[in-house]
Amino acid sequence: MVYLLAPLVGATCLVLALGLLARCLRRGREARGNGPGSAALWRDLAAALLAMALAGYALGVLRTADWDESPSQTCASQRYGSFEPPSDGRDAPRLRGREVDLFPPSAVCHWSDGARDGVPSWLNPTILCLTAGALGAAGPWAVARRAHRAPGRDGRSPAAR
C-alpha cells in the first residue's frame, strides 16, 4: 500500500513546493525589512523546502519497491538494465540477498562481488539538506512572526506605532 501512495504523495508535494516557491519569489519582491511579509516569506520557504524533502523521500520509497518481481529480477534490473544477468558463467556475480529499509530509503542488493544500493546515492543527503533548510527557514519565520505580533512596552503592537 505504501508503494501505491508514494507516487501520489510525491507528485502532490512537488506541485505544492513549486507553488510555494512561486509565492516566495513574489513575496520576496514585496517584503521589506521585518514586516508581516517577511514572516510569510520565511514560512512559505520552510514549507516549500519541507515539501521538496517529502517528494524526495517518496522517490526513495519508490526506488525500494520490487513491483511484484523477485528480488533477483529487481537487483539484476538495477545492475544490468535487464531482468536477467548477461551471463551465467562461473565468474558471474551471484545475488546473495536484498535488504530494504524505508527510513532512510535504501534497497541494497548484496552480490558476491559487493553490494549496490538501488536508491541513488545523492537522494538521502538531499532529503537531509532540504529538511535542515526547512528547519533553518522556520527560525527566522518564528522571529519575524514574534517581532510582528509582540506588543511593545506601551501595550501597542509594533505595527500600530
N, C-alpha and C positions, 0 to 999 in steps of 0.2 A: 504494500500500500504506500509505503514511503517513497518508493521509486516512481509511483504513478503521480504523486503530488509534487515531486521535485521540479518537473518542467513548469508546472503551473505557478508554483511559488517563485521560482527563478525568474520567469518572464514577468510576473506581476511586480516583483521587486525591482527589476531592471527598468520597467516603464515608470514606476514610481520614482526611482532615482533620477532618471532623465528629466522628469517633470520638476522635481525638487531642485535639480541643478539649474534648470532654466529660471526658476524663481529666484535662486541665489544670484544669478547674473543680473536679473532685473533689480533685485533689492540692493545688490552691491553698487549699482549706479545711483540708486536713490539714497542709500544710507550715508549719513554724515555724522561722525562723532559717536557718542554713546546713546543716541536716541532710541525710540522703540523699534525703528527699522533695523538697527544694529542687532538687537536681540533676536528678531525674526530671521535675520540673515544667518546668524550662528546656529539657530535652531534648525533651519532648513538644511544647512550644510551638514550638521550632525546626522539628521535623518537620512539625507542622501547617501552619505558615506556608509551608514549602517545598512541601508537598503542594498547598496552595491556589495557589501560584505555578505549579506544573506543570499544574494544572487550567485555570488562566487561559491558559497557553501552548497547551494543547490546543484551547481555544476559539479562540484566534487562528489556529492552523493550520487549523481547520475553516472559518474565515472566508476563507481564501485559496483554497479549493478551487473548481474550475469545475464539478464534478459532471457531467461529460460534456456540458457545454454549451459553446458557443463563447464566447470572451472577450467578444464584443459582446453576447451574451444575458446573461452574468453581470453585466457592467457596467451594462446597461440595467435589469436587475432591481434592482441595488443603488441606482441613481439614481432610477428612476421607479416601482419596485414591480411592473413587468411586464417581460416579455421583449422587448417592442418599444417603442421611443421613442414618445411621444404624437403627434409629427408628423414628417413627412419634408420639411418646407419648407426654403427656402433658409437661413433663420436658425437652424435646429435645430442644436444642437451635434453634432459628429461625433466618433466614437471614433477616437483615433489609435493606441492600444495599451494593453496591460495589463502591468504589471510585478509579479511575485510574488517575495517573499523569505520564507523560513521563519524566519530569525533576524535581527532581530526579525520577528515575523509582520507582513506587510504585503502588501496586494494593491491597488496603485494603478492606477486607470483614468485614462488621460490623454485628456481630451476637448479639443476645440478651444477651449472657454471655460475650461479649468482642469483640475486633477486632483482626484480624490476617492479616498480610501482606503476599501476595503471592511471593514477591521478597525477597530472602534470606537477613537476617539482616546484613551479612558481606559484601554484594556486594557494597552498596553505600560508606561505608568507604574505601573499597579497591579502588574504582574508584577515590575517593578524594586523597588517598595517592599516587596512580600511577600518577595522574595529577600533584600533588605537587612535586613528584620526577622528572617528566619531566621538570617542571619549574626550579627545583634545578639544574638539569644537564645542562639546557640551559645557566645558568650563567657562569660556568666555560668554556663552549664552546665559549661564546662570548668573555671572557677574553683571552682564548688561541688563538682564531682567530685574535683578535685585536693585541695581542703581536706578532704574527707571521707576520701580514701584515703591521703593523705600521712602517714607515720609521724612522730611527734614526735621531739624530740631524745633522749628516753629509749628510743626504739625501739618504743614502743607507739603504736597508732593513736589518733587523737583520740577515736574512739567508745569506746575501752576505758578512757579516763581518767576 
